[in-house]
């Protein structure tokens, strides 16, 4: 091949490469196949993705809020029932009024506090009542002190009213005779 043919062949090859490059460049960024640019990502794609994420987060937050509200309502209901049961089951002190000569018979674990009048311990054996305030024991016939808390730890213990009107606070099981 001579020089002239080589030049023609080189020019022809360069032309083919230019035309091919232009064809590839012409296909990029068309309406059917757009180029993805930074502005497209920032202005179109990112806000759409963030909106979807916000919607899903809000939906999940609402589900969790509903579940938490239900759990709080259930817990509150259980606590109200427990408190109502405690009030009716002897967890609080009750005021009991005794006349002279009446006896308040306690069950094991019953607590008694003399508030008004005079009273004495009734017990068939020692110890009678435990004085929780002083940390001492009160035997049969011993006088109760006003505002001291007494605990019955054995069956057949009680309080005998010594004055016309005796008021005691009682927590736990008891009978009056």
C-alpha positions, 0 to 999 in steps of 0.5 A: 500500500502506498502512502496515498492509500494509507492517508485515505484509509486513515482519514476514512477511519478517523471519520468513522470514529467521529461519526460513531462518537457523535452517535453515542453522544447524541443518544445520551441525555435524550427525553427517553433516556435522560442524563442523571444530574446532581440537580435532578437528584437534589430537586426531584429524587431526594425530596420524593425519598424524604417524603416517603420516609417521613410518611413511614416514620409518621405511620410507625410513630402513630402505631407506637403511640396507639400501642402505648396509650393502650398499655397505659389504659390497661395498666391504669385499669389494673391499678384502679382495680388493685386499689379498690381491692386494697380498700375493700380488703383491709389495707386501710385503717378503719375506725371502730367505736367500742362501748365500755365492756365491749371486746375487739377480737383480732386475727393474726396480723391485725393492727390496732391503734387506740385514739380515744378513751382507755382500753386494755389488752385481752390475751389468754397467754403471753405475749398479748399484743406487740407494741410496734411503736415502743418495740415492747410487748403488752400482756393480758390486762395491760393498758394500751397507750394512745397513738401506739400501734399494736400488732396481734401475732397470736390467736385469741388476742384483743382489746377491752374497752375501759371507758364509755366511748373508745375509738380505735383504728383497726387494719386487718381481720377482727370481730366485736363482742 
